[in-house]
């Protein structure tokens, strides 16, 4: 039998029925959109609650049948076999329901801003940053997401000191948020005459794409500069005469976009700025909860080494869950990356379930 409070499950069913009734009565357009979203979230939960309760009723009926027909050995044996199968189904439904009831990250369904920066390793690190960007681009294509380049600073050998892109689609952040951190590569550089293996790194940041309503940005807090090719732009390489640099004075955040027209660059730079400010707010809230959830997958720290790509051995190791795949090429093509991400999601859910079932749950 499920250990979840029946009152809580009753309230969810009642709310599902109320939302369904409001939708059937014909709500206004604005209310209809909001109610439809809530119904879509509640429907699988209530479906699982109903399935679990039906199974529990069947189990009680079987127990009564076994007690009543204990003299009929054949009937009792059949009932016990059916009971064993039903008990396993109840266990599976209970686990599924707990997963559905886990707190949802409000940003999971959003698009994301992907930022990759070369770390230790000089030109080799910049080349590895390009490899990672290609991997995520291929991965996005496989999921039907759209990738739009926002800005890039190229290295002399064709890699990236920094590259920023928008990846648009449903549920992008839910899958890519586990990529946050330091990615390390071990391989023989093309420029290495002695054939020695070098280690270099790149840092990946994934920010949920913010909407205008998420963050208030005052015009007086912005300093907007346009730059010509070869003009002041820090480490950024300006390929056009329409590069835009936006400085958010209160936070000190600086965003440069130099890939499109001036109008598009301004839009894209503001998109990144909103997402960085939104992520700052989310991080502050997450820090308050961090002490209560020490078992989470990853710390949300960009300086945490999360994964190693070993070219000589053709393997990828995710250090957070001690998972090693000897599928380096498939991972870098974006084909096998889901195997790692699925394992990380499963581990994160298991961690949350352990916390939910632990002695200190709220």
C-alpha positions as CSV (number, residue, x, y, z in Angstrom):
1,X,0.0,0.0,0.0
2,X,1.2,3.5,-0.8
3,X,2.6,5.5,2.2
4,X,1.7,8.8,0.6
5,X,-0.9,10.9,2.5
6,X,-4.3,10.1,1.0
7,X,-5.5,13.6,1.8
8,X,-2.9,15.1,-0.5
9,X,-3.9,12.7,-3.3
10,X,-7.6,13.5,-2.7
11,X,-6.8,17.2,-3.1
12,X,-5.0,16.6,-6.4
13,X,-8.0,14.6,-7.8
14,X,-10.4,17.3,-6.6
15,X,-8.4,20.0,-8.3
16,X,-8.1,17.9,-11.5
17,X,-12.0,17.6,-11.5
18,X,-12.4,21.3,-10.9
19,X,-10.1,22.3,-13.7
20,X,-11.8,19.9,-16.1
21,X,-15.2,21.4,-15.1
22,X,-14.0,25.0,-15.7
23,X,-12.6,24.0,-19.1
24,X,-15.9,22.4,-20.1
25,X,-17.8,25.5,-19.1
26,X,-15.8,27.6,-21.5
27,X,-13.2,29.8,-19.9
28,X,-11.9,33.0,-21.4
29,X,-8.9,32.7,-23.7
30,X,-6.4,33.8,-21.1
31,X,-7.9,31.5,-18.4
32,X,-8.2,28.7,-20.9
33,X,-4.4,28.7,-21.6
34,X,-3.6,28.7,-17.9
35,X,-6.1,26.0,-17.1
36,X,-5.0,23.8,-20.0
37,X,-1.5,23.9,-18.8
38,X,-2.5,23.0,-15.3
39,X,-4.7,20.2,-16.6
40,X,-1.8,18.8,-18.7
41,X,0.3,18.7,-15.5
42,X,-2.3,17.1,-13.3
43,X,-3.7,14.6,-15.8
44,X,-0.8,12.0,-15.7
45,X,-0.7,12.4,-11.9
46,X,-4.4,11.7,-11.4
47,X,-4.3,8.9,-13.9
48,X,-1.5,7.2,-11.9
49,X,-3.4,7.9,-8.6
50,X,-6.6,6.2,-10.0
51,X,-4.6,3.2,-11.4
52,X,-2.9,2.8,-8.0
53,X,-6.1,2.9,-6.1
54,X,-7.8,0.4,-8.5
55,X,-4.8,-1.9,-8.0
56,X,-5.0,-1.6,-4.2
57,X,-8.8,-2.4,-4.3
58,X,-8.1,-5.5,-6.4
59,X,-5.4,-6.5,-3.8
60,X,-7.9,-6.2,-0.9
61,X,-10.5,-8.3,-2.9
62,X,-7.9,-10.9,-3.6
63,X,-6.9,-11.1,0.1
64,X,-10.6,-11.6,1.0
65,X,-10.8,-14.3,-1.7
66,X,-7.7,-16.1,-0.4
67,X,-9.1,-16.1,3.2
68,X,-12.6,-17.2,2.0
69,X,-11.3,-20.0,-0.3
70,X,-8.5,-21.3,1.9
71,X,-10.0,-24.8,1.6
72,X,-9.7,-24.8,-2.2
73,X,-6.0,-25.2,-2.6
74,X,-6.0,-24.7,-6.4
75,X,-8.0,-21.5,-6.2
76,X,-5.9,-20.2,-3.3
77,X,-2.7,-20.9,-5.3
78,X,-4.0,-19.0,-8.4
79,X,-5.0,-16.1,-6.2
80,X,-1.7,-15.9,-4.5
81,X,0.2,-15.9,-7.8
82,X,-2.1,-13.1,-9.0
83,X,-1.6,-11.3,-5.7
84,X,2.2,-11.4,-6.1
85,X,2.0,-9.8,-9.6
86,X,-0.5,-7.2,-8.3
87,X,1.8,-6.3,-5.4
88,X,4.7,-5.6,-7.9
89,X,2.4,-3.5,-10.0
90,X,1.4,-1.4,-6.9
91,X,5.1,-1.0,-6.0
92,X,5.8,0.3,-9.6
93,X,2.8,2.6,-9.6
94,X,3.8,4.0,-6.2
95,X,7.3,4.7,-7.5
96,X,5.9,6.3,-10.6
97,X,3.6,8.5,-8.6
98,X,6.4,9.7,-6.3
99,X,8.4,10.7,-9.4
100,X,5.4,12.6,-10.8
101,X,5.0,14.4,-7.4
102,X,8.6,15.5,-7.1
103,X,9.1,19.3,-7.1
104,X,9.4,20.5,-10.6
105,X,12.1,23.0,-11.7
106,X,10.0,25.9,-13.1
107,X,12.6,26.4,-15.8
108,X,12.7,22.9,-17.1
109,X,10.5,23.5,-20.1
110,X,12.4,26.5,-21.3
111,X,14.9,27.1,-24.0
112,X,18.5,27.7,-22.9
113,X,21.5,29.9,-23.4
114,X,24.7,27.8,-23.9
115,X,28.0,29.4,-23.0
116,X,31.3,27.5,-23.6
117,X,34.7,29.0,-22.6
118,X,38.2,27.6,-23.1
119,X,39.9,26.9,-19.8
120,X,43.4,25.6,-19.1
121,X,45.3,24.4,-22.2
122,X,45.7,27.3,-24.5
123,X,44.9,26.6,-28.2
124,X,44.1,23.0,-27.4
125,X,41.4,24.1,-24.9
126,X,39.9,26.4,-27.5
127,X,39.8,23.6,-30.0
128,X,38.1,21.4,-27.4
129,X,35.5,24.2,-26.9
130,X,34.8,24.0,-30.6
131,X,34.4,20.2,-30.3
132,X,31.9,20.6,-27.4
133,X,29.9,23.2,-29.3
134,X,29.7,20.9,-32.3
135,X,28.5,18.1,-30.0
136,X,25.7,20.2,-28.5
137,X,24.7,21.5,-32.0
138,X,24.4,17.9,-33.3
139,X,22.5,17.0,-30.1
140,X,20.1,19.9,-30.6
141,X,19.5,18.9,-34.2
142,X,18.7,15.3,-33.2
143,X,16.0,16.7,-30.8
144,X,14.6,19.1,-33.3
145,X,15.8,22.2,-31.4
146,X,17.0,25.4,-33.1
147,X,20.6,26.7,-32.4
148,X,21.3,30.4,-33.0
149,X,24.8,31.8,-32.6
150,X,24.9,34.9,-30.4
151,X,28.7,35.6,-30.2
152,X,32.1,34.0,-30.6
153,X,35.7,34.7,-30.0
154,X,37.9,32.5,-32.2
155,X,41.4,31.3,-31.5
156,X,44.2,31.4,-34.0
157,X,43.8,27.7,-34.8
158,X,40.1,27.7,-35.4
159,X,38.8,26.9,-32.0
160,X,36.8,29.2,-29.6
161,X,38.0,31.1,-26.7
162,X,34.4,31.7,-26.0
163,X,31.1,30.9,-27.8
164,X,27.6,31.7,-26.8
165,X,24.4,30.4,-28.5
166,X,20.7,30.1,-27.9
167,X,19.1,26.7,-28.1
168,X,15.4,26.9,-28.6
169,X,12.8,24.2,-28.1
170,X,10.6,22.5,-25.6
171,X,12.4,21.1,-22.5
172,X,15.9,22.2,-23.6
173,X,17.0,23.3,-20.2
174,X,15.7,20.1,-18.5
175,X,18.2,18.1,-20.4
176,X,21.1,20.4,-20.8
177,X,21.2,21.8,-17.3
178,X,23.3,18.8,-16.2
179,X,26.1,19.9,-18.6
180,X,27.1,22.8,-16.3
181,X,30.7,22.6,-15.2
182,X,34.2,21.8,-16.3
183,X,34.7,19.3,-19.2
184,X,38.2,17.9,-19.5
185,X,39.8,16.4,-22.5
186,X,42.8,14.1,-22.8
187,X,44.3,13.7,-26.3
188,X,47.4,14.1,-28.4
189,X,47.2,17.6,-30.0
190,X,47.7,17.9,-33.7
191,X,50.5,20.4,-33.0
192,X,52.4,18.0,-30.6
193,X,55.3,16.5,-32.4
194,X,56.3,14.1,-29.6
195,X,52.9,12.4,-29.5
196,X,52.3,13.1,-25.8
197,X,48.9,13.2,-24.3
198,X,47.8,16.6,-23.2
199,X,45.0,17.5,-20.7
200,X,43.0,20.7,-21.3
201,X,39.5,21.9,-20.3
202,X,36.6,24.0,-21.2
203,X,33.8,25.4,-19.0
204,X,30.1,25.0,-20.0
205,X,27.3,27.1,-18.6
206,X,23.7,26.5,-19.4
207,X,21.2,29.2,-18.4
208,X,17.4,29.0,-18.7
209,X,16.2,31.5,-21.3
210,X,14.4,34.3,-19.4
211,X,11.4,36.2,-20.6
212,X,10.8,39.9,-20.1
213,X,8.4,39.3,-17.3
214,X,11.0,37.3,-15.4
215,X,13.5,40.1,-14.9
216,X,13.0,43.8,-14.7
217,X,15.7,45.7,-16.5
218,X,15.7,49.5,-16.2
219,X,16.9,51.4,-19.2
220,X,18.9,53.7,-17.0
221,X,20.9,50.7,-15.7
222,X,22.2,49.9,-19.2
223,X,25.1,51.2,-21.1
224,X,24.9,50.2,-24.8
225,X,27.9,50.6,-27.1
226,X,28.2,49.7,-30.8
227,X,31.6,48.7,-32.1
228,X,33.2,48.5,-35.5
229,X,35.5,45.7,-36.6
230,X,38.8,46.1,-34.9
231,X,37.3,48.4,-32.3
232,X,37.2,48.0,-28.5
233,X,35.6,44.7,-27.7
234,X,37.8,43.0,-25.2
235,X,38.5,39.4,-26.2
236,X,35.7,39.4,-28.7
237,X,36.5,39.3,-32.4
238,X,34.1,41.6,-34.2
239,X,33.3,40.4,-37.7
240,X,30.9,43.1,-38.6
241,X,30.5,46.9,-38.1
242,X,27.3,46.3,-36.1
243,X,28.6,44.6,-32.9
244,X,26.7,45.5,-29.8
245,X,28.0,45.5,-26.2
246,X,25.5,45.9,-23.4
247,X,26.7,46.6,-19.8
248,X,24.3,46.1,-16.9
249,X,25.8,48.7,-14.5
250,X,24.3,47.4,-11.2
251,X,25.6,43.8,-11.7
252,X,28.6,44.5,-13.9
253,X,27.5,41.9,-16.4
254,X,28.8,42.6,-19.9
255,X,27.3,40.9,-23.0
256,X,28.7,41.2,-26.6
257,X,26.9,40.1,-29.7
258,X,28.7,40.4,-33.0
259,X,27.1,37.9,-35.4
260,X,24.1,39.6,-36.9
261,X,22.7,43.0,-37.8
262,X,22.8,45.7,-35.1
263,X,19.1,45.2,-34.4
264,X,19.5,41.5,-34.1
265,X,22.7,41.8,-32.0
266,X,20.9,44.1,-29.6
267,X,18.0,41.6,-29.3
268,X,20.4,38.7,-28.7
269,X,22.5,40.5,-26.2
270,X,19.5,41.5,-24.2
271,X,18.3,37.9,-24.4
272,X,21.6,36.7,-22.8
273,X,21.6,39.5,-20.2
274,X,18.1,38.7,-19.1
275,X,19.0,35.0,-18.8
276,X,22.2,35.8,-16.8
277,X,20.2,38.0,-14.4
278,X,17.5,35.4,-14.1
279,X,20.0,32.7,-13.4
280,X,21.6,34.9,-10.7
281,X,18.2,35.1,-9.0
282,X,17.7,31.3,-9.3
283,X,21.2,30.6,-7.9
284,X,20.6,32.8,-4.9
285,X,17.4,30.8,-4.2
286,X,19.2,27.5,-4.9
287,X,22.0,28.4,-2.4
288,X,19.5,28.8,0.3
289,X,18.3,25.2,-0.4
290,X,21.7,23.7,-1.0
291,X,22.4,22.7,2.6
292,X,19.2,20.7,2.8
293,X,20.0,18.7,-0.3
294,X,23.7,17.6,-0.1
295,X,23.1,14.5,-2.3
296,X,22.2,16.4,-5.4
297,X,23.9,15.5,-8.7
298,X,26.5,18.2,-9.1
299,X,26.7,21.4,-7.1
300,X,25.6,23.8,-9.8
301,X,29.2,25.1,-9.7
302,X,30.8,26.1,-12.9
303,X,34.2,25.2,-11.4
304,X,33.3,21.6,-10.7
305,X,35.0,19.0,-13.0
306,X,32.1,16.9,-14.2
307,X,33.3,14.9,-17.2
308,X,36.5,13.6,-19.0
309,X,36.8,12.8,-22.7
310,X,39.7,10.4,-23.2
311,X,40.6,10.2,-26.9
312,X,43.4,7.5,-26.7
313,X,41.0,5.1,-24.9
314,X,37.8,6.2,-26.7
315,X,35.9,6.7,-23.5
316,X,33.8,9.3,-21.7
317,X,33.6,9.4,-17.9
318,X,31.0,11.4,-16.0
319,X,32.6,11.8,-12.5
320,X,29.4,12.7,-10.7
321,X,27.8,9.3,-11.2
322,X,31.0,7.3,-12.0
323,X,29.6,6.4,-15.4
324,X,32.0,5.4,-18.2
325,X,31.0,4.9,-21.8
326,X,33.4,3.5,-24.4
327,X,31.5,5.5,-27.0
328,X,33.5,8.7,-27.4
329,X,32.7,9.2,-31.1
330,X,29.0,8.6,-30.6
331,X,28.9,11.0,-27.6
332,X,30.7,13.7,-29.6
333,X,28.3,13.2,-32.5
334,X,25.4,13.9,-30.0
335,X,24.1,10.4,-30.5
336,X,25.1,8.7,-27.2
337,X,24.9,11.9,-25.1
338,X,21.4,11.0,-24.1
339,X,22.7,7.9,-22.3
340,X,24.7,10.1,-20.0
341,X,22.0,12.7,-19.5
342,X,19.3,10.0,-18.9
343,X,21.6,8.5,-16.2
344,X,22.1,11.9,-14.6
345,X,18.3,12.5,-14.5
346,X,17.7,9.1,-13.0
347,X,20.3,9.7,-10.3
348,X,18.9,13.1,-9.6
349,X,15.4,11.7,-9.2
350,X,16.7,8.9,-6.9
351,X,18.4,11.5,-4.8
352,X,15.2,13.5,-4.4
353,X,13.2,10.3,-3.7
354,X,15.7,9.3,-1.0
355,X,15.3,12.8,0.6
356,X,11.5,12.5,0.3
357,X,11.5,9.1,2.0
358,X,14.1,10.0,4.6
359,X,13.6,10.7,8.3
360,X,14.1,14.5,7.8
361,X,11.4,15.1,5.2
362,X,9.2,18.1,5.7
